[in-house]
Amino acid sequence: MTTYPVNHLEIAASDPNAAAEFYKAVFGWKIEVDEGMNYVQFVAEEGGIGGAFTEVSDNNPAGTVLAYVSTDDIEASLGKIEAN
């Protein structure tokens, strides 16, 4: 049976670094910053998914969460998406 786990989340934040520090303080998430890409990543608890805090913009308003879903057959998954 094919599964479709969520494997990455991007959370829009007006200040990604401040958001990262908040989640680190509250939940103990590990934070990694890629200065070159201005990308603030997090790794949640053991076995949990990771993701990133992205800057708020016109195309990425506050409160936006983008979930990445894995599939082992992208063509079949796209077919199901288009059919539904």
C-alpha positions in Angstrom: 0.0 0.0 0.0 1.3 3.4 -0.9 1.7 5.9 1.9 1.9 9.7 1.5 3.7 11.1 4.6 4.1 14.8 5.2 7.9 15.2 5.3 8.5 18.9 5.4 6.6 22.1 6.5 7.2 25.7 5.7 5.7 28.2 8.1 5.4 31.9 7.2 6.7 34.2 9.8 7.3 38.0 9.8 10.6 37.3 11.6 11.8 33.8 10.8 14.7 34.0 13.2 12.5 35.1 16.1 10.0 32.3 15.2 12.8 29.8 15.3 14.0 31.0 18.7 10.4 30.8 20.1 9.9 27.2 18.9 13.4 26.3 20.2 12.6 27.7 23.6 9.1 26.2 23.9 9.6 22.8 22.2 13.4 22.3 22.1 13.5 22.1 18.3 16.9 22.1 16.7 17.5 25.2 14.5 19.7 25.4 11.5 20.2 28.7 9.5 21.4 28.8 5.9 22.5 32.4 5.7 23.1 32.2 2.0 19.5 31.3 1.2 18.0 33.2 4.2 16.4 29.9 5.2 15.7 29.1 8.8 15.2 25.4 9.2 13.9 23.3 12.2 14.1 19.7 13.2 11.3 18.7 15.5 11.5 15.9 18.1 13.0 12.5 17.3 10.9 10.9 14.6 9.0 14.1 13.8 9.2 16.0 10.6 11.3 19.1 10.0 10.7 22.2 8.0 11.5 25.9 7.8 10.3 29.4 8.8 9.9 31.5 5.7 9.6 35.2 5.4 6.1 36.7 5.0 5.6 38.2 1.5 2.7 39.1 -0.9 2.9 35.5 -2.2 3.5 34.0 1.3 1.1 35.8 3.7 1.3 35.4 7.5 -0.3 32.2 8.7 0.6 30.3 5.5 1.8 26.7 6.0 3.1 24.8 3.0 3.2 21.0 3.5 5.4 18.7 1.4 4.0 15.2 0.9 6.1 12.3 -0.3 5.1 9.8 -2.9 6.9 6.9 -4.5 5.0 7.4 -7.9 4.6 11.0 -8.8 2.8 10.3 -12.1 0.2 8.2 -10.3 -0.2 10.8 -7.6 -0.6 13.6 -10.2 -3.2 11.5 -12.0 -5.2 11.1 -8.8 -4.9 14.9 -8.1 -6.1 15.8 -11.5 -9.0 13.3 -11.4 -10.2 14.8 -8.1 
